[in-house]
């Protein structure tokens, strides 16, 4: 859905390999998330196209208002100081849009952009993500940078094709470095899960004794499978099975080390804080983490926090030569027998370095080749100097605060773990055919990934939280569907809290004031057809709703009752009639387990409304608007019943919009006194 794999491919994934190629005496570990390898393959093969690329491949004069607004909003997603303000045309377009999205109506602003301006904006966004290797190795990039404005559609498409070509060369480039002995390829578990929490979620209490936790999740077999399948994927792409591993987020525990040792992993790495909190055979004088330790059968390297964070967060603003010299001087204080581990995010720092980090990396690698500090691969270090220090009892924690607080313990985290646990229990009890169970298991493994939980809770925020939330719930829901089971109704409701969406403060809700009985024909020729109906109008967040990056699919929802039916009307937003499936979720406030999910596939003309068993429950029609009716008797509702209602728009089983954005609308089925009570002049 999002463009980051494609964009990082043309910068850091490619640049980090290119920077190393001239330096025969430098050694580097490249740790890959296997799920990233899968996404690279999907992008290069054309199996997956992110929304930004899909829009970019269209001629700009064919874009609808929603797509134009998306371009205007998303095409400045890069470090402005380095990549926008230094390019006059790009800076000019930013000034035209404005810098404070909280004060911008994107659907209105996009109208002021000409087709030529939108085209230039799309090309500059892609150029900003071209790293130093792409700028040196491909004349198209340098030619377009020099041209600066007045780009053509064919030039834009050529740049898109070049990006795919560069991405297709990323894995072969790293594989050649590994074959030369310059790089040791390692990996994380398949979908980047927090292994200790898969083995036993109660392990979180070791570092956080008082943390509230969800129902116990205890599936060591999943952790083992994530490790095995991750190693399998890395071996498939690089030709050699890794012997080292960075457990996702540096998350370790005694049980994890036992699992890794049994899986053929000879060494792993984590943060120094986990070593400092462990029970050790002895405590030598000086820093503990400047040498590998043995834990069971696995050697452990511990990340030097100060040096690693200096690269990740500080040196981008420093003189490259001085920064590299400072780093190596700090490492040299470990002494002749010291072994310092520097571990950083492989892609994210370089966007914030001038020239994508080229000058710093060149200085660092050149000084490593000529100075006193020598780089060595972990596999060689433990072969030449087997660890002599032993850990008796490893602390259970991650690289962040030496605990797992980012991924478990807050209300949203625990809700997600609870839903995942329900699906996992259903899998264990299922008697579905083996092929279907394997599909369900793959969905479960994907849902176990750490990044879903990274965005739950209050630790980190992103305007893409609704997309991540919807994708997580989609994976869990797929597990149920592959097993031939109906997904729990609460999977259809967002996990993220309403306060994370600025639209909620500006949403309009008006309750019905009289009975209505409009003609369900997909048109509204007369105002009085829906006069007296209730209205829900979603607000527009700063820069647009977080759904689809603009104002969402619908401008407003009308709702009301006749004596025997519920009527709904959806007015499409400016982008036109949406496609997909409309799902109506109804829950009886006084009856547990009474939730109903009704479905209506959108298209031209008549669109039947059916329940989960495909039984008719009403009728619908799409025209200039969407209208539908639901027979109250078919969903077990009668006078004075209170119900909750929400609508979801899904496409390829992914939620792309919902009304209301969070929670549900509270309604009451009218009784005989309804109109008399609400009568007014």
N, C-alpha and C positions, 0 to 999 in steps of 0.2 A: 504493500500500500504506500509506503514511504520511500524516498529516493536514496537513502543513505548508503546502502551497499554499492549502488551504481556510482555515487559521487566519491566515496572513499576509494573506489577502485582506480579512479583517475588521479588521485593524489597519494595518500599514504600507503595503500597496499602495494602500489607500484613504486613509489619513491623510495620506500625503506629498503627495497631490494636493490634498486639502482644505486643508491648511496654506498652500498657495501661492495658492489662488484669490483671496483678498482683496488680494493685493499686486501691483499692476500694474507696478511698476518692478523687480521681482525676476526674475531669469532663472536657470533650472535645467536641467541635462541629466538626462534619465531614460533610463538604459541598460537594455535588456531582454534577458534570455536568451530567444531564440525558443522554446526547449523549455519555458520557463515559460509563454509565451503559449499554447502547445499544451495544456499541462496546465490552465490556466485555462479554456480552451474545453471541454476534456473534462469538467471538474468542473461548469461551469455548464450544459452540455447534458445532463448525466446519463450520459454515456458512461463515466465513471469514478467510482467511489465508494470512498473510503478505508475501511479497516477500522473506524476509530473512528466514522465516520458510519454505517456499516452497522449497528454495534451500537447506536448512539444512537437509531436509528429504530425499534428494537424496544421493545415494552413491557418494563420491567425485570423483571417477573415471568415473562417467557418466556426469560430469558437462562440459558444453561447455566453450570456452574461456571467453565469456562475463560473465557467471555465476561465473567462477573462479575469474575474476577481481573484480566482485562485492564483493565476500567474502574477498578478500585481502584489498579492500578499506574500507568496512563498519564494519569489525569485530574489529576495534579499537575504536569504538564510545563509549567511556567511559573515565572517568578521568584517564589519564595515570599515574599520580604520585601515586595515591592510588591503582589502580587496575591492571595496566600493569607492571610497573617497579618493583613492589614488588614480581612478579611471574617470576622466571628465564626463563621458557619456553616461556611465553607470551612476555616478554621483548626481548628475542632472535628473535621471529618472527617479532616484530615491527622493530628491527634493520635490519632485512633482507629486509623488505619492504621499510624502510626509513620513516622519520618523516615529510618531506616537500612534500606534494602532488603536489605542484606547479612544482616540478622537476621530477615527476615520470610518466612514461608511464605505466599505469596499465596493459594494454594488453600484454606488453612485460615482465613486472615484474612477472605477474602470471605464466609465463612459467617456472620460476625458482623455484616455489614452488612445492614440491612433494605432492602426495596425502596424505601422513601421516602428513605433515606440515599443509595442509589445514584443515584436520580433527581436529588436535589439536587446530588450530586457531578458528574454529567454536565452539568447546566445551569451550574454555577459554572465548570467548565472552559471552556465556550464563552464565558461572560461575561468571563472573565479575558482572553480574546483579542479582545474587542471594543474597538477603538481609540476615540480621542476623537471621531472623526467619527461613528461608529456610535452612540455614547452621546448625541451632540447631535441627531442627525438622525432617530432611530428611538425612539419612545416605548416600544416593547416592551422594549428593552434597559434603559432607565431604570426602567421598572415592575418588571422582574424583579430588578434590582439592589436596588431599594427593598424588595421582598418578602422576599428573602434566603433563605427556606426554605419547604418545603411546596409545591414546584413540581408541576405536573401533566404528564402525558404530552403533552397537547395544547400546553402552553406550550413544552415541549422541542422538539416537532416544528415549532412556529411559529418558534422561534429558529433551527433548522436551515434552514428555508425562507428566513428573513431573511438568513442568512449567504450563501446562494446568490444571493439578490437583490443583495446588496452586491457580491459577486464579479462578477456580471454587469455591474455599473456601473463596474468599475475601468478597463477599457480605454477606454470612451466618455468617462470623466471626464478621463483623461490626453489623449485626442485633442482634447477641447475646449480644454485648456490649450495644446496645441501650435498649434491654430488661432488662438488669441489672441496667439501669439508669445511666451508666457512660458516655454515649454519647447521644447528641442530633443530630439527622440526619436532615440536611437541604439540599437544592438544589438550583441550578441556573436555569434560564429558559431553555427550552428544548435543543436548539442547541447553547446555550451560546451567544445570540445576545446582542448588545448594545441597551437595551430597549429604552432609550430616543430618539435614532436616528430612531427606527422603528415608534415610536409615531409621531415624527416630526423631520426630519433631520435639519430643520432650528433652532432647539434648540441649535445646536453647536455654533451659533453666540452669545449666552448669555455669554460664557466665551471667545470666539474668534470673536469679532465683525467684523473683516476684512477678515475672512477666505473665500476663494473661495469655493463654494459648488456646488454639482451636482443639476440637476432638483429635485425639492422637492419630498421627499419620506415621505408619511404621511399615515401610516397604524396602528393606535392604536389597531385595531382588531387583527393584527398579534402579537403585543406585548402581548395582553391578552391571545391569544392562546398559545404562547410560555410559558407563566407562568403556565397556566392551564395544558397543556400537560406535562410540566416538573414536576409539583406536582403529576400528575397522575402516571408518570413513577416511581418517588421515592416511592410513596405509594405502587405500585405494587411490587417493589423489597424489601422494608423494612417493609411492613405491617402496617405502620402508616403514615398518611399524614403530611408532615412537616408544622410547623407553622412559621418557620424562613427561610430566603433566603439571600444569597449573590448574589445580582444582578451582572451579568457578568461584570468582571473588576471593580466591585464597582461602576458601572455607575448608577447615580440617577438623578432625576429631580422631580419637584412637581407633574408632570403628572404620573411618575412612582410610586410614593408613593400612589397616589390616586388609581391607578390600583392594586397595591399590597394589599391595604386595602380591596378593593372590591373582591379580590380573596381569602380571608381568611388568608392572611399572617399577623401575629401579630407583627413580628419584622424583621428588616433587618440590614445589616451592610455595611459600606463603609469607606472611608479614612477620617482621621481627617481634611484634607485640605478642604473637602466639607462643613464640619461644620463651620470652621473658616471663610468661605466666605458667609455663609448664614445670612439671616435676622432673628435675635433672639428676643424673648420676653424680655430677659435680658441677660447681660453678666457678670456672676459671676467672682470673682477674681480667678486667677490661671488658669491652663489648662482647656479648655472647654470640651475636649473629654474624661475626666476620669469619666463620668457618662452617662447613656443612656438619650436620649431626646425623646420627643414625637413630631411627625410630622403628623398632621391629626389624624388618628386612629392607626397609626403604630409607635411602638417604634423603635428607631434607635440607634445602637451601632457604635462607630467610632474607627477605627483601630489606635492604637498607632504606629506611623510610625517608631520611633527610635527602640523600642523594637522588633517589628516584623522584621525589616530589619536586626537587629543584628543576629537573628536566621537564616534568609534566606541567608545572605551574609558574616557574620563575624565569628560566633562562631565555624564554622567547622575547623578553624585554631587555636582554643583556647583550653586550658585545660577544659575538660567537667565540672568538679566540680566548678571551678572558674567561668566559663561562666554561669552556672545555678544560682549560687549565685549572680552574678552581675545582671542578668536579674530580679530575684525576689527582690533584693534590690531596683532596679529602680522602679518596680511596687509598692513596699511598700511606696514609697514617695507620692503616691496618697492619703494616709491616711485611716483611718478606714472606711470612707463612700465612698471611691473611687471605681470605677469599671473600670478596664483597659482591653481593648480588644486587644488581640494579634491575628493577622490573617496573615497566610503565605501560600505560595504555598504548597500543600499537598505532592507533590512528588519530585519536582526538587532539593531542597537543599541537600537531603540525599546522593546523589551520591558523593558529595564533602566532606562528613564527614567521618572520619575513622570509620570502622565497620558500615557503613551506618547509623550513628547517634545513634547507640545503647547506647553508653556510655553517651552521652549528654541527651538523653531522659530518661534514667534510673535515672540520677542525678536530672533532672528537676522534674520528677514525685515523686521521693523520698523526695526531699526537699519541694514539695508542700504538701505532706502528714504530714510532721512533723514541718513545719515552721509557720510563722504568716500569710503568704499570703494563701488565700483559693480560690480554683477554683470553679466556679459556672456556670451552664448552663443559657443562656439568658432567656429561658422560665421561669426558676425559679426566676431569678433576677427580671423580670418585674412583676411576680406574688407576690413576697414577698415585693418588694419595687417599686411600680409603678413610672415611670418617672415623675418628677415634672417640669422639664425644657421643654419649648416648642419652636419649630422652627416656625416662622411665614412665612418665604419664603425660601425654600431649594435651595441651589446653584445647578446648573446643571453641573455635572462633574463626572470624574472617579477617580480611585486611582492614576492615573498617571497625575501629574500636574493639577489636578482638572479641566480637560477639556477632549475633545474627539479627540484630534489631531492625535492620533495613527490610528484612524479608519475612518477619513474623512478629506477632505481638500486638500490633495495632489493629483496630477494629476492621479496617478494610483488608489487611493481610489475612487476618483470621477468617473472615468471611470467604475469601478466595480459597484458602486451604480447606475449609469445610466443604465447599462445592467440589473441589478436586477429590476430597476423601469420599464423597458420595459416589462419584463416578468410578473411583478405584474399587470401592466395595462392590458396585454393580458388576464390574469386570470379573472380579473373583467368583461371583455367584453365577455368572452367565454360562449358559450351555450353547451359545451361538457357535456356528461353524468356525473352524480354525482360521479361515481366511478373514472372516469378519472380525474375529477377536484380535487378529494381528493389526488390522486397520484401527480398531479401537485402542489398542495398546500404543500405536504410534501417536495417536491424538493425545493420549494421556502423557506420554513422554514429552511431547511438545508443551503441554500445559504445565509440566513440572519445571520449565525453564525459569531461571531467576529473574529475568528482566520484567516479567509481568508484575512480580511482587515488588520490584524496585520502584514502580510508579504508584503502587498502593500506599496508603498511609500518608503522613505529613512530612516525610523527610525530603522528597524531591517532587518537583512539579513540572509539568509540560502541558502545552496546549493540545498535545496529541493524546492526552490521557483517555478520552472517550474511545479513540481507535484501539489503543492497547487493551483497554477493558473489554471492548467488544470482541477482539481477537482471542483473548484468554477464554472468555465465555463460549466462544465458537468452538475452540478446541475441546473444552469439557463437554459441550453439547454434542459434538461429533462422536465422542466416545459412546455416549448413550445411543445415538442413532445407529452406529455401526453394530451395536449389540442388539438392535431391534427393539429398543426401549424408548419410551417417551422421556424427554429431558424434563427435570423438575421445573415447574413454572418460574421459580425464582432465578433460574439461569437467564431468563428473559429480561431481568431487571439489572440496571447498572450497579456495580459494586462501589464505584467512586462516589464520594459524597457530593450533594448538590452545591455546596459552597465553592467547589472548585470551578464552577461554571458561572461566569459573570452574567450570562443571559438570564439567570433565574431572578435577578433583582429587577429586571425590566419586563418579565413575562406578564401578560394580561390574562386574567381568568374571570369570566362572567358566567354565572350559573343560569340555566334555563328559566324563563319567566312564564311560558305558556306552552300548551301542547302544540305540536306541529305534525304535519303529514305531507312533506314535500314529495313531488314526483321524482323517483330515482331514475334520472335520464342522463346524468353527467353534465347538465347545463343548469343555469339558474337565471331564467329569463325575467323573473320578477323578484324584487326585494322581499315581498311579503311571504314568499315561500319559506324563508328561514327566519322571518321576523319572530323574535321571542326566544330563539335558540340560544344555548350557551356558546361561549367563544373561548378558545384558548389561542393566544397569539404569542409564540416564543419571542423573547427579546433577542437582540443581536449583540453578541459580545464585541468587545473592542477588536476591531479587525475582522469581525464576522464570527459566526458560531463556530465552535470547535468541530462540529460535524461538517465534513467536506470542506472545511476552511472558509466557508462563506456563510450565507444566511440559511443554510439548510434546504431541504427539499420542499417544505411547505411554508407558506406565509401565515396560515392560520387554520385551525380546526373548529368546525361548528358541530354542536351536538345537542340533541333534544329527544323527546319521547312523544309518541302517540299513545293511545291506550294499550296497544299490544306490540309496539316495536320501538327499538332504539334507532335513531337516524344519525348518520355522521356525514359530514362534508369536509373534504380536504381541498384547499386552494393551493395549487402549485406555486412555488416561488418563481422569480423571474427567469430562472434557468429552463423552464418548460416542464412538461409532464415527466415525472421520474419513471424509471423502469424498476422491475423487481417484484417482490412479494410483500403485500401489506399484511401484518399480523396484528390482530386485535386481542389483547389480553384482558379478561374480565375476571374479577374475584369478588365473591360474596363476602362482605365484611363479617357476617355472623356465622359463616359455615366454613370450618377448616377443611382444606382439601377440595374446595369447590371451584378452583381456578379453571378457566376455560381459555383455550387458544383457538381463535378463529382465523382463517386464512383467506386471502383474496389475491390472486395473481393479476397484476396490472397489465392492461393491454387496451386495445381499441374496442369500444363497445361493451357488451355485457360481460361481467366478471363475477361468477358465482361466489358466494360466501359460504365456506364449509368449515366443519370442525376438524379435529385431529384424525377422525375416522372417515373424513370426506363426506360426512352427512350434511345435506343442505341446512343452513341456519339463517339464510337471508339472501338478499340479492344486492348486486352492485353494478355500477356502470362508470366507465371512464370516458370523458369527453373533454371539455375545456376545464372541468373540475372533476373530482372523484366523489361520487355519492354512493352510500350503501345503507341498507337497513338490516337490522338483526331482529328476528322474531323473539320476543322475550320468553315465550314458553319453551323455545328450543334450547335456551341456556338456563332454564330453571329460575327465572326471575319473575317477581310479582310486585304488586303495589307495596310501597313503603320499604322495599328492600334497599339496603345501602350497598353500594358496590364501588370497587376501584377499577379504573380503566386506564390503559395506556396503549398506544399504537407504535409498532416498530416497522420500519421499512428495511427489508433485507435484500441483499443482492449476492448471489453465490454463497448463501448462508452466512454472510457477514452483515452485521447491523450497520447501516449507513446513516440512519436518522431515527429519531423517536420523538413522540409527543405524549406527555410532556418530556422535557429533556431528562428529568430525574423524578423519581417517585411515581405517583399516579394521580389522576384526577379523581376526586371523590364525588360520586353522583348518588342520587336517590330516585328510585322509580316512583313516578307520581301516583297518587291515589285520586279518588273522586273529588277531593277538596282542593286539588292542586291549583286549578285556574282561579277558583274563588279566592284562595289565599293570596295569589300573586296578581290579582286584578288591580290595575291602576289606570289612571287617565294621563 
